[in-house]
Amino acid sequence: MPTDFKPGCVRPKSTLAAAAAPADTAVAVVKEEIHVAKVGGLAPDFELAGYQQGGFKNFRLSEYRGKWVVLCFYPGDFTFV
Amino acid sequence: MDTQVLSVSVDSIYVHKMWNDHELSKMVEGGVPFPMLSDAGGGVGSLYGVYDAASGVELRGRFIIDPDGIIQACEVLTPPVGRNVGETIRQIQAFQLVREAGGMAATPSGWLPGKTVLKPHPDLVGNVWQAWSVAED
């Protein structure tokens, strides 16, 4: 479930799945952990702060396992299309 | 369809709220229903190959992810051209059909719900012309 996000002046940090790797993990293993998106491959996991229906929360992609997801990137709010 | 939409840009969550409140809620009744995520710095966009460091923003990348977390499709457009939501829905319907068939189905080009679905089988090799017509595309 998305966790509550307490809005403040500090920008929320995004969490990439790879960041969860133990600090003493060998470099080679870490490289393998940071995998980029590829069609037919596992979608890289992440956690980001978000706005939804009046509230701020942290959302993690892997929380939606078991559902179909459409992940849409776009250049910016208030852009025209 | 039962599909979760997540939108991502480099804007802050506060700007997301302002965009929803001041513009999008005037286009969509009740405002944006799905989470609008903030990827400040483009870290996630970089992982998905859609962050353009030169302009500091993300391209119009769209990824269809199945219930196992596997990316089944992607489309990436440069900023000035908007997406075709109908095509995204069509692709989701096709991927859902294939998944429900346990991989024993394939949707030909231009497939829409109700149209011919092919069942890959040794007997179909060289005989697609009998099972499906170009006019259906």
Backbone of each chain as ProteinMPNN parsed JSONL, in Angstrom:
{"seq_chain_A": "MPTDFKPGCVRPKSTLAAAAAPADTAVAVVKEEIHVAKVGGLAPDFELAGYQQGGFKNFRLSEYRGKWVVLCFYPGDFTFV", "coords_chain_A": {"N_chain_A": [[0.847, -1.211, 0.0], [0.401, 2.289, -0.706], [2.419, 4.561, 1.14], [1.966, 7.128, 3.66], [2.888, 10.473, 2.922], [4.737, 13.063, 4.233], [4.407, 16.332, 3.565], [7.013, 18.646, 2.972], [9.621, 21.164, 2.897], [11.874, 20.086, 1.859], [12.903, 18.375, -0.966], [11.401, 15.315, -1.879], [13.195, 12.225, -1.835], [13.844, 9.982, -4.463], [13.549, 6.438, -4.617], [15.412, 3.939, -5.913], [15.277, 0.553, -6.921], [17.768, -0.614, -6.788], [19.085, 0.775, -4.844], [18.575, -0.458, -2.504], [20.334, -2.465, -2.225], [22.835, -4.176, -0.308], [25.527, -2.361, 1.253], [28.038, -3.528, 1.188], [28.072, -5.136, -0.969], [29.52, -6.737, -3.752], [30.922, -4.901, -6.501], [30.31, -5.854, -9.052], [28.0, -7.285, -8.635], [26.278, -5.282, -7.809], [26.107, -3.826, -10.148], [24.623, -5.562, -11.652], [22.272, -5.466, -10.294], [21.282, -2.907, -10.845], [19.33, -2.662, -13.254], [18.375, -1.751, -16.51], [15.354, -0.651, -18.121], [13.794, -2.93, -20.31], [12.05, -4.145, -23.057], [10.156, -7.002, -22.518], [11.562, -7.687, -20.344], [12.038, -7.552, -16.723], [10.369, -4.906, -15.117], [12.148, -2.156, -13.919], [12.203, -1.571, -10.446], [10.891, 1.031, -8.292], [10.536, 3.741, -5.941], [8.499, 6.498, -5.509], [7.514, 9.827, -4.548], [4.159, 11.005, -4.674], [1.214, 12.661, -5.983], [-2.196, 12.235, -5.328], [-5.569, 12.55, -5.726], [-5.996, 14.654, -3.771], [-4.158, 14.029, -1.789], [-0.772, 13.465, -0.56], [1.504, 10.879, -1.152], [3.799, 8.079, -0.831], [4.703, 6.023, -3.486], [5.231, 2.735, -4.628], [6.406, 0.871, -7.326], [6.396, -1.968, -7.34], [4.341, -2.576, -5.625], [2.153, -2.903, -7.116], [2.141, -5.372, -8.234], [0.565, -8.147, -9.715], [-1.349, -6.746, -10.897], [-2.208, -5.149, -14.004], [-0.223, -2.559, -15.291], [0.067, 0.751, -16.469], [2.655, 2.746, -17.181], [3.399, 6.019, -17.446], [5.461, 8.421, -18.749], [6.083, 11.938, -18.997], [6.842, 15.198, -20.435], [6.342, 17.496, -18.8], [4.353, 19.139, -16.25], [1.65, 21.259, -17.151], [2.482, 21.41, -19.738], [1.581, 21.199, -23.194], [0.304, 19.081, -24.589]], "CA_chain_A": [[0.0, 0.0, 0.0], [1.158, 3.539, -0.669], [2.596, 5.085, 2.49], [1.725, 8.565, 3.749], [4.042, 11.331, 2.683], [4.567, 14.334, 4.937], [4.992, 17.365, 2.722], [7.92, 19.613, 3.584], [10.333, 21.966, 1.908], [12.925, 19.282, 1.248], [12.36, 17.545, -2.053], [11.473, 13.891, -1.558], [14.182, 11.455, -2.604], [13.299, 8.783, -5.088], [14.277, 5.23, -4.26], [15.483, 2.938, -6.965], [15.4, -0.779, -6.323], [19.18, -0.924, -6.585], [19.573, 1.444, -3.647], [18.34, -1.344, -1.369], [21.41, -3.461, -2.172], [23.736, -3.938, 0.815], [26.663, -1.52, 0.895], [29.259, -4.305, 0.977], [27.91, -6.018, -2.127], [30.561, -6.54, -4.767], [30.527, -3.969, -7.564], [29.721, -6.596, -10.163], [26.629, -7.642, -8.26], [25.51, -4.035, -7.817], [25.844, -3.505, -11.554], [23.562, -6.438, -12.11], [21.042, -5.012, -9.631], [20.756, -1.744, -11.568], [19.045, -3.054, -14.625], [17.557, -0.763, -17.206], [14.122, -1.197, -18.682], [13.901, -3.577, -21.617], [10.785, -4.833, -23.353], [10.314, -8.436, -22.288], [12.29, -7.865, -19.087], [11.396, -7.065, -15.497], [10.353, -3.444, -15.0], [12.925, -1.718, -12.752], [11.332, -1.097, -9.361], [11.243, 2.352, -7.756], [9.54, 4.363, -5.071], [8.467, 7.94, -5.734], [6.417, 10.567, -3.934], [3.171, 11.357, -5.681], [-0.041, 13.327, -5.592], [-3.388, 11.563, -5.83], [-6.88, 12.872, -5.159], [-5.949, 15.487, -2.572], [-3.153, 13.619, -0.802], [0.598, 13.117, -0.97], [1.895, 9.561, -0.66], [4.894, 7.413, -1.539], [4.199, 4.894, -4.275], [6.273, 1.817, -5.101], [5.887, 0.132, -8.485], [6.181, -3.393, -7.041], [3.082, -2.757, -4.896], [1.084, -3.175, -8.087], [2.261, -6.734, -8.763], [-0.747, -8.789, -9.75], [-2.219, -5.886, -11.721], [-1.607, -4.525, -15.188], [0.158, -1.174, -15.011], [0.562, 1.608, -17.553], [3.562, 3.739, -16.624], [3.485, 7.072, -18.464], [6.328, 9.574, -18.511], [5.764, 13.077, -19.862], [7.857, 16.243, -20.233], [6.131, 18.379, -17.667], [3.023, 19.68, -15.966], [1.289, 22.475, -17.891], [2.852, 21.401, -21.155], [0.309, 21.415, -23.894], [-0.397, 17.898, -25.089]], "C_chain_A": [[0.876, 1.252, 0.0], [1.249, 4.071, 0.757], [2.388, 6.589, 2.492], [3.018, 9.34, 3.561], [3.792, 12.654, 3.379], [5.226, 15.446, 4.131], [5.875, 18.317, 3.509], [8.634, 20.379, 2.508], [11.442, 21.181, 1.226], [12.287, 18.396, 0.195], [12.466, 16.086, -1.669], [12.487, 13.183, -2.437], [13.485, 10.269, -3.235], [14.163, 7.603, -4.669], [14.246, 4.281, -5.428], [15.726, 1.603, -6.298], [16.845, -1.07, -5.952], [19.716, -0.325, -5.291], [19.436, 0.551, -2.418], [19.444, -2.393, -1.237], [22.352, -3.158, -1.018], [24.998, -3.207, 0.358], [27.909, -2.344, 0.558], [29.144, -5.269, -0.213], [28.987, -5.705, -3.168], [30.031, -5.685, -5.909], [29.808, -4.699, -8.695], [28.248, -6.926, -9.886], [25.736, -6.406, -8.299], [25.148, -3.664, -9.252], [24.681, -4.338, -12.081], [22.215, -6.001, -11.527], [20.416, -3.841, -10.381], [20.498, -2.163, -13.007], [18.122, -2.035, -15.26], [16.361, -1.461, -17.848], [14.356, -1.764, -20.071], [12.58, -4.291, -21.863], [11.014, -6.339, -23.26], [11.043, -8.737, -20.994], [11.516, -7.288, -17.913], [11.486, -5.537, -15.437], [11.164, -3.04, -13.77], [12.0, -1.132, -11.683], [11.808, 0.274, -8.881], [10.177, 2.76, -6.755], [9.637, 5.866, -5.258], [7.32, 8.558, -4.954], [5.443, 10.952, -5.036], [1.98, 12.076, -5.086], [-1.197, 12.529, -6.159], [-4.612, 11.997, -5.032], [-6.787, 13.578, -3.8], [-4.892, 15.114, -1.559], [-1.796, 13.342, -1.405], [0.972, 11.782, -0.343], [3.142, 9.093, -1.395], [4.329, 6.2, -2.244], [5.371, 4.055, -4.76], [5.69, 0.964, -6.222], [5.532, -1.31, -8.116], [4.919, -3.65, -6.209], [1.933, -3.121, -5.836], [1.245, -4.53, -8.759], [0.899, -7.414, -8.682], [-1.752, -7.965, -10.544], [-1.467, -5.482, -12.982], [-1.358, -3.061, -14.854], [0.542, -0.47, -16.306], [1.365, 2.723, -16.904], [3.819, 4.784, -17.702], [4.397, 8.209, -18.022], [5.882, 10.704, -19.442], [6.686, 14.249, -19.502], [7.59, 17.157, -19.046], [4.696, 18.811, -17.495], [2.85, 20.979, -16.758], [1.919, 22.532, -19.284], [1.552, 21.11, -21.903], [-0.424, 20.183, -24.39], [-0.223, 16.776, -24.088]], "O_chain_A": [[1.942, 1.282, 0.615], [0.267, 4.036, 1.499], [2.596, 7.257, 1.479], [4.091, 8.914, 3.988], [2.767, 13.299, 3.154], [6.451, 15.502, 4.023], [5.508, 18.745, 4.603], [8.296, 20.264, 1.33], [11.902, 21.556, 0.147], [11.266, 17.752, 0.436], [13.509, 15.652, -1.182], [12.629, 13.49, -3.62], [12.638, 9.629, -2.612], [15.355, 7.752, -4.4], [13.179, 3.866, -5.88], [16.32, 1.539, -5.221], [17.118, -1.695, -4.928], [20.672, -0.836, -4.707], [20.103, 0.774, -1.407], [19.488, -3.127, -0.25], [22.646, -1.99, -0.765], [25.477, -3.401, -0.759], [28.736, -1.924, -0.251], [30.018, -6.109, -0.428], [29.31, -4.543, -3.419], [28.847, -5.736, -6.243], [28.813, -4.207, -9.228], [27.39, -6.854, -10.766], [24.594, -6.463, -8.756], [24.027, -3.241, -9.532], [23.862, -3.858, -12.864], [21.169, -6.14, -12.16], [19.197, -3.771, -10.542], [21.366, -2.025, -13.869], [17.202, -1.523, -14.621], [16.359, -2.67, -18.081], [15.029, -1.154, -20.901], [12.055, -4.964, -20.975], [11.95, -6.876, -23.852], [11.139, -9.893, -20.582], [10.488, -6.631, -18.079], [12.544, -4.955, -15.676], [10.893, -3.535, -12.676], [11.131, -0.31, -11.976], [12.976, 0.629, -9.041], [9.076, 2.21, -6.723], [10.722, 6.442, -5.176], [6.292, 7.921, -4.722], [5.836, 11.194, -6.177], [1.769, 12.097, -3.874], [-1.191, 12.18, -7.34], [-4.67, 11.827, -3.814], [-7.406, 13.163, -2.821], [-4.734, 15.811, -0.557], [-1.672, 13.029, -2.589], [0.779, 11.577, 0.855], [3.501, 9.633, -2.441], [3.56, 5.436, -1.659], [6.374, 4.583, -5.24], [4.605, 0.4, -6.08], [4.49, -1.818, -8.528], [4.471, -4.791, -6.094], [0.88, -3.587, -5.401], [0.567, -4.816, -9.745], [0.177, -7.267, -7.696], [-2.861, -8.419, -10.829], [-0.237, -5.477, -13.01], [-2.182, -2.409, -14.213], [1.257, -1.028, -17.139], [0.82, 3.545, -16.168], [4.389, 4.475, -18.748], [4.123, 8.879, -17.027], [5.369, 10.457, -20.533], [7.242, 14.294, -18.404], [8.528, 17.554, -18.354], [3.919, 18.85, -18.449], [3.818, 21.701, -16.996], [1.897, 23.576, -19.935], [0.534, 20.806, -21.281], [-1.638, 20.222, -24.591], [-0.731, 15.675, -24.299]]}, "seq_chain_B": "MDTQVLSVSVDSIYVHKMWNDHELSKMVEGGVPFPMLSDAGGGVGSLYGVYDAASGVELRGRFIIDPDGIIQACEVLTPPVGRNVGETIRQIQAFQLVREAGGMAATPSGWLPGKTVLKPHPDLVGNVWQAWSVAED", "coords_chain_B": {"N_chain_B": [[-10.712, -4.392, -17.983], [-9.119, -3.461, -15.786], [-6.723, -1.951, -14.935], [-3.889, -0.262, -13.689], [-2.968, 3.09, -13.783], [0.0, 5.004, -13.772], [1.445, 8.141, -13.618], [4.377, 9.973, -14.523], [6.609, 12.651, -14.006], [9.255, 15.14, -14.0], [8.432, 17.128, -12.378], [7.551, 18.701, -9.214], [5.62, 17.295, -6.458], [3.94, 19.232, -5.595], [3.535, 20.922, -7.735], [2.278, 19.095, -9.37], [-0.132, 18.887, -7.984], [-1.138, 21.477, -8.311], [-1.408, 21.565, -11.093], [-3.328, 19.62, -11.477], [-5.454, 20.727, -9.966], [-5.912, 23.237, -11.141], [-6.072, 22.967, -13.89], [-6.312, 20.279, -15.089], [-8.488, 19.18, -13.707], [-10.504, 20.557, -14.793], [-10.791, 19.439, -17.177], [-11.227, 16.77, -16.778], [-13.712, 15.251, -15.007], [-13.777, 15.423, -11.527], [-11.092, 15.328, -11.36], [-7.648, 14.144, -11.774], [-7.546, 10.676, -11.551], [-5.518, 8.844, -10.944], [-2.242, 8.115, -9.411], [0.072, 10.799, -9.527], [3.304, 10.919, -10.111], [6.44, 12.124, -8.778], [9.484, 12.573, -10.226], [11.957, 13.942, -9.553], [14.984, 15.059, -10.856], [15.17, 12.939, -12.515], [15.898, 10.251, -12.106], [14.456, 7.79, -12.165], [13.355, 7.96, -14.697], [15.709, 7.796, -16.167], [16.436, 5.13, -15.774], [14.482, 3.958, -17.265], [15.091, 4.82, -19.727], [14.108, 7.215, -20.758], [14.735, 9.724, -19.908], [15.844, 12.907, -20.71], [18.777, 14.341, -20.472], [19.837, 16.715, -21.48], [17.701, 18.517, -21.815], [16.553, 18.233, -19.403], [14.144, 17.017, -18.872], [11.528, 14.472, -19.157], [10.835, 12.205, -21.816], [7.873, 11.359, -23.773], [7.212, 8.587, -22.666], [5.771, 5.372, -22.652], [4.88, 2.566, -20.865], [3.752, -0.739, -20.841], [3.026, -2.869, -18.306], [2.978, -6.148, -17.114], [1.056, -8.371, -14.843], [3.11, -9.811, -13.599], [5.146, -8.063, -13.467], [6.579, -7.702, -15.754], [7.746, -5.928, -18.564], [5.732, -5.479, -21.247], [5.308, -3.892, -23.451], [6.417, -0.885, -25.058], [6.388, 2.619, -25.797], [7.806, 5.485, -27.127], [7.722, 8.927, -27.4], [8.776, 12.095, -28.729], [8.466, 15.345, -27.134], [6.446, 17.116, -28.612], [4.304, 15.651, -29.763], [1.3, 14.121, -28.932], [0.032, 11.167, -27.202], [-1.795, 8.189, -28.357], [-4.447, 7.194, -26.784], [-6.339, 5.256, -27.284], [-4.925, 3.33, -28.741], [-3.174, 2.403, -26.815], [-4.982, 1.191, -25.065], [-5.996, -0.779, -26.761], [-3.709, -2.367, -27.09], [-3.303, -3.267, -24.454], [-5.626, -4.806, -24.109], [-5.11, -6.799, -25.993], [-2.729, -7.963, -24.996], [-3.702, -8.893, -22.566], [-5.539, -10.795, -23.427], [-3.843, -12.653, -24.669], [-2.333, -13.445, -22.466], [-4.31, -14.615, -20.824], [-4.882, -16.776, -22.376], [-2.799, -18.352, -21.899], [-0.569, -18.06, -23.459], [-1.232, -19.405, -25.723], [-2.302, -18.067, -27.882], [-2.393, -15.567, -30.431], [-2.418, -12.217, -31.509], [-3.253, -10.848, -34.564], [-1.918, -8.23, -36.748], [-3.366, -5.045, -36.287], [-5.415, -6.034, -34.753], [-8.521, -6.088, -33.005], [-10.766, -6.246, -30.182], [-12.921, -9.016, -30.566], [-12.231, -9.559, -33.125], [-10.415, -11.808, -35.368], [-8.472, -14.214, -33.69], [-5.366, -15.736, -33.658], [-4.259, -19.126, -33.328], [-1.341, -20.355, -32.518], [0.114, -23.142, -34.057], [1.41, -26.198, -35.347], [-0.011, -26.835, -37.728], [-0.809, -24.379, -38.593], [1.266, -23.153, -39.763], [2.312, -21.52, -42.594], [-0.286, -21.292, -43.332], [-1.642, -19.084, -42.533], [-2.882, -17.331, -44.219], [-5.285, -18.54, -44.748], [-6.592, -18.437, -42.359], [-6.747, -15.817, -41.635], [-7.408, -12.558, -42.919], [-5.921, -9.932, -44.834], [-7.603, -7.823, -45.12], [-8.809, -7.564, -42.703], [-7.118, -6.113, -41.17]], "CA_chain_B": [[-9.293, -4.037, -18.179], [-8.523, -3.483, -14.453], [-5.332, -1.553, -15.123], [-3.478, 0.892, -12.889], [-2.134, 4.075, -14.48], [0.897, 5.843, -12.972], [2.121, 9.112, -14.475], [5.658, 10.415, -13.951], [7.397, 13.714, -14.626], [10.261, 15.652, -13.066], [7.823, 18.185, -11.568], [7.325, 18.372, -7.804], [4.245, 16.879, -6.151], [3.127, 20.435, -5.407], [3.139, 21.373, -9.079], [1.273, 18.113, -9.81], [-1.414, 19.266, -7.364], [-1.604, 22.709, -8.956], [-1.849, 21.251, -12.469], [-4.608, 18.912, -11.345], [-6.506, 21.594, -9.438], [-6.189, 24.422, -11.955], [-6.313, 22.709, -15.313], [-6.803, 18.939, -15.461], [-9.805, 18.926, -13.117], [-11.488, 21.207, -15.671], [-10.902, 18.573, -18.359], [-11.69, 15.457, -16.314], [-14.533, 15.45, -13.819], [-13.214, 14.794, -10.326], [-9.629, 15.423, -11.404], [-6.875, 12.96, -12.175], [-7.808, 9.621, -10.563], [-4.357, 8.0, -10.661], [-1.11, 8.819, -8.793], [0.977, 11.582, -10.37], [4.553, 10.747, -9.371], [7.48, 13.129, -8.993], [10.804, 11.978, -10.44], [12.904, 15.056, -9.599], [16.322, 14.596, -11.184], [15.071, 11.987, -13.62], [16.535, 8.958, -11.809], [13.641, 6.67, -12.656], [13.296, 8.127, -16.154], [16.972, 7.306, -16.736], [16.366, 3.668, -15.778], [13.547, 3.561, -18.317], [15.612, 5.311, -20.999], [13.282, 8.299, -21.297], [15.151, 11.023, -19.361], [16.745, 13.646, -21.595], [19.579, 15.188, -19.58], [20.075, 18.029, -22.095], [16.569, 19.405, -21.54], [16.171, 18.042, -18.002], [12.782, 16.494, -18.738], [11.333, 13.109, -19.651], [10.094, 12.046, -23.066], [6.566, 10.721, -23.569], [7.424, 7.136, -22.672], [4.624, 4.638, -22.103], [5.251, 1.168, -20.673], [2.687, -1.63, -20.373], [3.684, -3.83, -17.412], [1.996, -7.197, -16.801], [0.941, -8.641, -13.4], [4.372, -10.348, -13.079], [6.15, -6.995, -13.472], [7.333, -7.747, -17.008], [7.36, -4.905, -19.547], [5.269, -6.127, -22.478], [5.322, -2.968, -24.59], [6.74, 0.507, -24.758], [6.317, 3.587, -26.9], [8.437, 6.726, -26.671], [7.54, 10.037, -28.34], [9.342, 13.378, -28.306], [7.397, 16.121, -26.494], [5.328, 17.827, -29.253], [3.199, 14.809, -30.241], [0.614, 13.399, -27.857], [-0.183, 9.726, -27.408], [-3.125, 7.722, -28.739], [-4.882, 6.357, -25.661], [-7.051, 4.113, -27.851], [-3.948, 2.312, -29.113], [-2.691, 1.804, -25.563], [-6.051, 0.296, -24.577], [-6.018, -1.928, -27.667], [-2.568, -3.237, -26.78], [-3.551, -3.926, -23.163], [-6.63, -5.851, -24.355], [-4.465, -7.889, -26.721], [-1.808, -8.652, -24.076], [-4.509, -9.613, -21.565], [-6.095, -11.974, -24.101], [-2.749, -13.617, -24.856], [-1.974, -13.982, -21.141], [-5.383, -15.509, -20.373], [-4.828, -17.992, -23.199], [-1.584, -19.068, -21.533], [0.393, -17.99, -24.564], [-1.721, -20.183, -26.876], [-3.053, -17.182, -28.771], [-1.622, -14.446, -30.961], [-3.334, -11.285, -32.168], [-2.654, -10.315, -35.795], [-1.789, -6.78, -36.857], [-4.641, -4.337, -36.323], [-6.449, -6.759, -34.002], [-9.399, -5.417, -32.048], [-11.618, -7.253, -29.533], [-13.956, -9.578, -31.426], [-11.642, -9.975, -34.407], [-9.754, -13.111, -35.405], [-7.29, -14.502, -32.878], [-4.686, -16.909, -34.207], [-3.758, -20.092, -32.357], [-0.121, -20.934, -33.084], [0.034, -24.603, -34.111], [2.142, -26.633, -36.545], [-0.865, -26.798, -38.923], [-1.037, -22.993, -39.019], [2.456, -22.701, -40.491], [2.043, -21.386, -44.023], [-1.728, -21.254, -43.589], [-2.265, -17.897, -41.93], [-3.736, -16.714, -45.252], [-6.623, -19.152, -44.685], [-7.214, -18.127, -41.072], [-6.841, -14.371, -41.411], [-7.252, -11.826, -44.169], [-5.331, -8.597, -44.704], [-8.715, -6.869, -45.039], [-9.182, -7.392, -41.283], [-6.181, -5.184, -40.522]], "C_chain_B": [[-8.546, -4.074, -16.846], [-7.028, -3.154, -14.518], [-5.042, -0.285, -14.336], [-2.598, 1.822, -13.715], [-1.279, 4.813, -13.45], [1.537, 6.84, -13.929], [3.36, 9.631, -13.747], [6.202, 11.604, -14.73], [8.375, 14.225, -13.583], [9.689, 16.757, -12.163], [7.62, 17.733, -10.128], [5.868, 17.956, -7.597], [3.338, 18.093, -5.968], [2.653, 20.972, -6.76], [2.105, 20.397, -9.66], [-0.107, 18.519, -9.279], [-1.981, 20.508, -8.057], [-2.126, 22.435, -10.372], [-3.196, 20.548, -12.425], [-5.721, 19.893, -10.981], [-6.901, 22.696, -10.422], [-6.47, 24.138, -13.419], [-6.967, 21.353, -15.56], [-8.191, 18.652, -14.9], [-10.905, 19.618, -13.914], [-11.695, 20.397, -16.945], [-11.511, 17.231, -17.99], [-12.464, 15.665, -15.015], [-13.925, 14.708, -12.623], [-11.696, 14.833, -10.298], [-8.973, 14.117, -11.779], [-7.059, 11.856, -11.131], [-6.563, 8.85, -10.119], [-3.223, 8.811, -10.012], [-0.269, 9.542, -9.831], [2.305, 11.637, -9.604], [5.59, 11.797, -9.758], [8.851, 12.464, -9.064], [11.834, 13.095, -10.6], [14.309, 14.512, -9.85], [16.327, 13.526, -12.259], [15.699, 10.626, -13.384], [15.764, 7.771, -12.36], [13.538, 6.735, -14.182], [14.563, 7.626, -16.833], [16.961, 5.784, -16.832], [15.486, 3.163, -16.919], [13.945, 4.148, -19.682], [14.829, 6.465, -21.594], [13.67, 9.674, -20.752], [16.146, 11.678, -20.304], [17.514, 14.67, -20.756], [19.762, 16.596, -20.15], [18.942, 18.995, -21.776], [16.08, 19.266, -20.102], [14.753, 17.544, -17.807], [12.696, 15.087, -19.333], [10.494, 13.104, -20.926], [8.744, 11.396, -22.765], [6.715, 9.208, -23.715], [6.244, 6.443, -22.011], [4.966, 3.15, -22.059], [4.046, 0.384, -20.178], [3.372, -2.752, -19.597], [2.65, -4.861, -16.965], [1.984, -7.518, -15.3], [2.195, -9.272, -12.784], [5.476, -9.289, -13.055], [6.996, -6.974, -14.722], [6.808, -6.664, -17.967], [6.977, -5.602, -20.849], [5.339, -5.209, -23.692], [5.819, -1.611, -24.142], [6.638, 1.345, -26.024], [6.938, 4.859, -26.359], [8.297, 7.781, -27.759], [8.287, 11.259, -27.822], [8.18, 14.289, -27.902], [6.251, 16.648, -27.359], [4.147, 16.967, -29.7], [2.612, 13.984, -29.098], [0.347, 11.957, -28.235], [-1.572, 9.444, -27.976], [-3.577, 6.727, -27.674], [-5.588, 5.106, -26.163], [-6.103, 2.981, -28.217], [-3.373, 1.627, -27.868], [-3.716, 0.808, -25.037], [-6.116, -0.965, -25.441], [-4.889, -2.901, -27.338], [-2.772, -3.965, -25.454], [-4.549, -5.063, -23.354], [-6.001, -7.053, -25.048], [-3.527, -8.673, -25.798], [-2.584, -9.443, -23.017], [-5.094, -10.885, -22.169], [-5.026, -13.061, -24.242], [-2.379, -14.267, -23.52], [-3.028, -14.97, -20.653], [-5.383, -16.818, -21.15], [-3.559, -18.796, -22.902], [-0.565, -19.106, -22.655], [-0.065, -18.727, -25.807], [-2.595, -19.345, -27.799], [-2.124, -16.068, -29.23], [-2.586, -13.537, -31.706], [-2.651, -10.687, -33.39], [-2.627, -8.785, -35.8], [-3.172, -6.144, -36.983], [-5.754, -5.0, -35.531], [-7.224, -5.831, -33.079], [-10.25, -6.494, -31.397], [-12.725, -7.713, -30.478], [-13.412, -10.053, -32.763], [-10.867, -11.285, -34.247], [-8.518, -13.17, -34.51], [-6.663, -15.763, -33.452], [-4.192, -17.811, -33.078], [-2.537, -20.774, -32.963], [-0.13, -22.454, -32.954], [0.8, -25.031, -35.36], [1.301, -26.534, -37.825], [-1.092, -25.377, -39.456], [0.143, -22.464, -39.843], [2.147, -22.677, -41.992], [0.572, -21.264, -44.364], [-2.438, -20.063, -42.948], [-3.221, -17.246, -42.932], [-5.143, -17.314, -45.254], [-7.377, -18.731, -43.423], [-7.49, -16.636, -40.88], [-6.634, -13.636, -42.721], [-6.711, -10.422, -43.898], [-6.428, -7.546, -44.541], [-9.149, -6.626, -43.587], [-8.318, -6.353, -40.588], [-6.766, -3.772, -40.502]], "O_chain_B": [[-7.461, -4.649, -16.766], [-6.184, -3.989, -14.193], [-5.845, 0.648, -14.318], [-1.595, 1.389, -14.284], [-1.768, 5.199, -12.388], [2.111, 6.442, -14.943], [3.387, 9.716, -12.519], [6.253, 11.578, -15.96], [8.338, 13.805, -12.427], [10.388, 17.262, -11.285], [7.528, 16.537, -9.85], [5.003, 18.222, -8.432], [2.125, 18.006, -6.159], [1.514, 21.418, -6.902], [1.176, 20.81, -10.353], [-1.102, 18.502, -10.003], [-3.175, 20.568, -8.349], [-3.14, 22.991, -10.794], [-4.09, 20.835, -13.222], [-6.787, 19.898, -11.596], [-8.076, 23.05, -10.527], [-7.043, 24.975, -14.116], [-8.038, 21.274, -16.162], [-8.986, 17.961, -15.537], [-12.087, 19.318, -13.745], [-12.642, 20.629, -17.697], [-12.225, 16.624, -18.788], [-11.928, 16.194, -14.042], [-13.604, 13.523, -12.707], [-11.08, 14.415, -9.317], [-9.637, 13.12, -12.063], [-6.765, 12.067, -9.955], [-6.553, 8.267, -9.035], [-3.236, 10.041, -10.054], [0.065, 8.984, -10.877], [2.416, 12.314, -8.582], [5.622, 12.288, -10.887], [9.319, 11.871, -8.092], [12.5, 13.198, -11.63], [14.769, 13.613, -9.146], [17.368, 13.237, -12.849], [16.005, 9.912, -14.339], [16.344, 6.858, -12.949], [13.62, 5.717, -14.869], [14.509, 7.093, -17.942], [17.41, 5.21, -17.824], [15.714, 2.085, -17.468], [13.223, 3.989, -20.667], [14.872, 6.682, -22.805], [13.033, 10.675, -21.078], [17.165, 11.084, -20.657], [16.984, 15.716, -20.381], [19.835, 17.564, -19.393], [19.191, 20.168, -21.496], [15.287, 20.081, -19.633], [14.209, 17.632, -16.706], [13.65, 14.582, -19.925], [9.568, 13.9, -21.083], [8.5, 10.939, -21.648], [6.386, 8.632, -24.752], [5.773, 6.861, -20.953], [5.299, 2.549, -23.08], [3.391, 0.783, -19.214], [4.189, -3.493, -20.145], [1.572, -4.499, -16.493], [2.814, -6.994, -14.557], [2.335, -9.271, -11.561], [6.609, -9.579, -12.669], [8.026, -6.302, -14.759], [5.601, -6.508, -18.154], [7.816, -6.245, -21.48], [5.419, -5.679, -24.827], [5.661, -1.233, -22.981], [6.781, 0.856, -27.145], [6.626, 5.272, -25.242], [8.701, 7.562, -28.901], [8.418, 11.441, -26.612], [7.037, 14.037, -28.281], [5.12, 16.635, -26.873], [3.08, 17.509, -29.992], [3.318, 13.256, -28.401], [0.421, 11.569, -29.401], [-2.414, 10.337, -28.066], [-3.149, 5.573, -27.66], [-5.47, 4.034, -25.571], [-6.429, 1.809, -28.03], [-3.12, 0.423, -27.872], [-3.359, -0.292, -24.614], [-6.269, -2.074, -24.929], [-5.095, -4.114, -27.311], [-2.451, -5.148, -25.341], [-4.352, -6.158, -22.827], [-6.323, -8.197, -24.726], [-3.528, -9.904, -25.814], [-2.168, -10.532, -22.621], [-5.143, -11.926, -21.513], [-5.277, -14.234, -23.968], [-2.145, -15.473, -23.447], [-2.694, -16.033, -20.131], [-5.83, -17.848, -20.644], [-3.278, -19.793, -23.566], [0.204, -20.059, -22.785], [0.613, -18.695, -26.834], [-3.522, -19.861, -28.423], [-1.196, -15.678, -28.522], [-3.457, -14.004, -32.439], [-1.585, -10.083, -33.269], [-3.243, -8.14, -34.952], [-4.036, -6.65, -37.699], [-6.91, -4.586, -35.617], [-6.668, -4.923, -32.461], [-10.446, -7.556, -31.987], [-13.387, -6.893, -31.114], [-14.047, -10.851, -33.453], [-10.692, -11.794, -33.139], [-7.645, -12.304, -34.562], [-7.359, -16.747, -33.703], [-3.768, -17.339, -32.023], [-2.666, -21.657, -33.81], [-0.354, -22.988, -31.868], [0.832, -24.288, -36.341], [1.825, -26.192, -38.885], [-1.505, -25.185, -40.599], [0.024, -21.452, -40.534], [1.768, -23.692, -42.576], [0.208, -21.146, -45.534], [-3.664, -20.036, -42.836], [-4.243, -16.679, -42.545], [-6.089, -16.672, -45.711], [-8.607, -18.672, -43.401], [-8.34, -16.241, -40.082], [-5.799, -14.025, -43.537], [-7.008, -9.812, -42.871], [-6.219, -6.511, -43.909], [-9.776, -5.611, -43.281], [-8.704, -5.782, -39.568], [-6.129, -2.847, -39.998]]}, "name": "protein", "num_of_chains": 2, "seq": "MPTDFKPGCVRPKSTLAAAAAPADTAVAVVKEEIHVAKVGGLAPDFELAGYQQGGFKNFRLSEYRGKWVVLCFYPGDFTFVMDTQVLSVSVDSIYVHKMWNDHELSKMVEGGVPFPMLSDAGGGVGSLYGVYDAASGVELRGRFIIDPDGIIQACEVLTPPVGRNVGETIRQIQAFQLVREAGGMAATPSGWLPGKTVLKPHPDLVGNVWQAWSVAED"}
